Amino acid sequence: MTTLDVSSVRLSECALAADAHLAVARTATSTIHYCFRGTGFILLEDEAPIRLTPHTLVIVPPGRAMTITAAAHPATLRTVGKRNGRDFTLGSLQRHSVGHGAPTLVLACGSFRANYGPALDLFASLATAVVERFDVHDQLDQVMSYAMAELTAQHVGGGAMSAALLKLVLLALLRRCLVSTNPWVERFAILSDPPIARAFAAMTSRLSVPHTVQSLAQAVGLSRSAFMARFSAAFGESPMSLLRRVRMRHAADLLAANALSIDQVALNAGYQSRSSFTRTFRRYYGSDPSEYRAKAQRAFSERVTPAEDMIEESDAGGHRPAAATA
């Protein structure tokens, strides 16, 4: 799992008093919920209530309406599916308390992105939530606590450290693929198929190489038909379809970085012909590479300029920002 990359980590400790409910804002990335102590439920649209007990780990796919409750029974809440505009955004506060009295349910809750290689978001396409129960010997309590502490301290490298710690948690979860009987493990069939995992790693680590189905199958010791069947079962698409998608995402990143010419970007993405590269890129992104680059640069300028203007105005008035983060 050396190709697993965890990023965009935002975490909060959520503490709920007895019978309190917490509506969680929808996110564009997957969310993680780890129960430190107490009992309760996570309620999702069109799914059975997920019971929370100490050491329960839950991964929820992006864009799902969600309510966390410290109630003793999972009574259907009207807030699920009918949001009131005041939902809690994960990571916006270090600690978020709900209800009156001492908390009876305490969780680490956050959002994150986990990519296997540069293309496959491991949790984005889940049909249902991942639910797995660990125990004290797995020591996920300490790892999640350290990850939150790193984000809270805001030291240099804190974001990278918290991402590395969350990766340990996800690796512990993915190891369960080999022994768990829960239905979510089917999504991660690639992890129990080493030849297909090796082929995927070869594809994504050397995008400029002229890969073919035959060359990939030979590299991992499978016949062409067996390789096609097993790869399609693991990823839900053919090897060449996935390879094109990975190459286009890589090309888009290079264009946005604005460090290489379009011809160089095409070569890095495995295209000897600029015209062929342009046709494929247009099909994926709806614009030519040069147009995409210009749009990315404009978006970057719009993000940077307001911050620079604020600093210049502050300096002109003889004042500097109260704090700065690394």
C-alpha positions, 0 to 999 in steps of 0.5 A: 500500500505504498501508493496510498496517498492521504490528503485534505485531512480536517478533524474535529472532536465531537462531544454529544450530551445524552439525547443530543443530535448533531447534523453534519454538513455534506462534504465533497470528500469522504468522512471518517468517524471514530468512536472514543467512548459512549454509544449512539448512532449515525443516521444516513439517508436510505440506510439502516442506523449505524450503531456507535460503540467504543472503537467503531470506525465508520467511513461515509462516502462524499455528499451524504446527509448525516446526523450523529445522535447520542440517543439510546435508540435510533429513532428516525430524525426529521433532520436527516434529508431536511437540512436547516442550513446550520449543519456542522462543518467537520474540521471547522472547530477543534472541539464541538460540543452539543447538548447540555450536561456531560458528554455521553458520546465522544468521536473524532470526526473529519473529512479526507481524501485517500487515493490509491495511486493518482487515480483511484479514490478508494472511498468516493464511489462506495455505495454504502458506508464502511463500518468496522469494529476494532478493540483497544489492542488496535490502538486506533484511539491513540493514533486518531488523538495524535492526528487531531493534536497535530492539526490543532498545534499548527506546527510546521508539517502538522498537516503532513503528520496528521495525514500520515497518522490517518493513513495508519488508521486507513491501513488498519482498516484495509487489512481487514479486507483479508479477514472481515466478512462485512460487505464493504470489503468487496470494494477493495478486491484489488488489495487481495489480488497482488498481480492486479495491484502490481499492474496498476502500480506499474501503469500509474508510476510510468505514465509515459510508457506505451502500456498495452493490455498484453504488456501489462498482463505479461509483466504480472504473469497472467494471460491476456483474458485473465488479466482483463477479467480480473482488472475489470472486476477490481476497477469496474473498467478496462485497463486502457480506459483507466490508463487514459483517465489517469493520464488525463488527470496527470496532464491536468495537474501539469498544465495547472502547474504551468512548468512545462510546454504543452508538447512536454505535458503530452509526452509526460502523459504518454502521447507522442502526438500533440493532436491526439493528446489534445483530442483526448484532453478535450473529451475529458475536460471540455476544453483544449489544454491551452484553455485549461491552463489559462483558466487554472492560472486565472483561478490561482490568481483570484485565490492569491490576490485577495490575500496579497491585497490584505497584507499590503493594506495592513502594511500601509496602515502600519499594522500587520496580521495578528498571526500567520501559519506556516 
